[in-house]
Amino acid sequence: MKIGPSIMCANLLRLQDELNYVSQADWLHIDIMDGYMVPDFTFGIEATEQILNYSSLKSEIHLMSKSPLEHVEQYVKLKPDIITFHPEVLYDPLRVVYKLKEAGIQTGIAINPSIPIVALNEVIHQVDRVIIMGVNPGFIGQKLLKASLTKSLHLADIIKQKGLNTDIILDGGVKLENLKEIYEHKVDGVVVGTGIFHHNLGTEAALKAFKHTAKELHKEGQYH
Ligand SMILES: O=C(CO)[C@H](O)[C@H](O)COP(=O)(O)O
């Protein structure tokens, strides 16, 4: 199972150190909040560009935006590896998908806890990853909703039936303690915020612990 630290949960006064501590992660997850789709704000273009320039990790920009069609233009210019948006806010999410494909950027879609998997029918075959939100986005440190895990099993079935290669990622409420349960629900990767950056082991050791646990689960291998 792959581990993607969510940089919005880092100690921002020590951002370079925090980026160094997670340099062995599988990818870096950068949340962009627009103040509409979710109440808070995070990084703008300038800050995101600085983070991308400094980190050598594969990068994902998660657009928590009510207007992804407009916002995606600016973030495409930063050339991240993946841009993930919420299709539920658009009548025609494929327009964003095509923009990303045209730009050669991998496409992710994220769905909030209230959105059923069936809502992805029109787009699932066009995207590289689906992020299932384990919490209602906007705030860090919330508890994982069990219904999101059930959703993951449902999504895994659909991906298998359709013969797709789409990654299932879970974002929100991921801790070392629930990693096994998450893995058992056929999740391929997790976005981890406070579980890494607020862990009492410290960021670097927490990431190591996550990677070790993920490796052990993979060795057991009975679920994937
Ligand atoms: O989408 C999010 C919250 O809206 C973030 O990815 C957040 O970083 C997850 O934090 P935590 O792991 O503490 O739940």
The ligand as an SDF file (V2000), in Angstrom:
LIG
                    3D

 14 13  0  0  0  0  0  0  0  0999 V2000
   -8.5660   16.1520    2.8750 O   0  0  0  0  0  0  0  0  0  0  0  0
   -8.0670   16.4020    3.9170 C   0  0  0  0  0  0  0  0  0  0  0  0
   -8.8530   17.0010    5.0180 C   0  0  0  0  0  0  0  0  0  0  0  0
   -9.9500   17.6200    4.4950 O   0  0  0  0  0  0  0  0  0  0  0  0
   -6.6690   16.1360    4.0470 C   0  0  0  0  0  0  0  0  0  0  0  0
   -6.0800   15.2680    3.1230 O   0  0  0  0  0  0  0  0  0  0  0  0
   -6.1300   15.9350    5.3910 C   0  0  0  0  0  0  0  0  0  0  0  0
   -4.7840   16.1700    5.3060 O   0  0  0  0  0  0  0  0  0  0  0  0
   -6.3660   14.6310    6.0360 C   0  0  0  0  0  0  0  0  0  0  0  0
   -5.9540   14.7990    7.3380 O   0  0  0  0  0  0  0  0  0  0  0  0
   -6.0520   13.6370    8.3970 P   0  0  0  0  0  0  0  0  0  0  0  0
   -5.1410   12.5410    7.8770 O   0  0  0  0  0  0  0  0  0  0  0  0
   -5.5870   14.2350    9.6430 O   0  0  0  0  0  0  0  0  0  0  0  0
   -7.4780   13.2020    8.4040 O   0  0  0  0  0  0  0  0  0  0  0  0
  1  2  2  0
  2  3  1  0
  2  5  1  0
  3  4  1  0
  5  6  1  0
  5  7  1  0
  7  8  1  0
  7  9  1  0
  9 10  1  0
 10 11  1  0
 11 12  2  0
 11 13  1  0
 11 14  1  0
M  END
$$$$
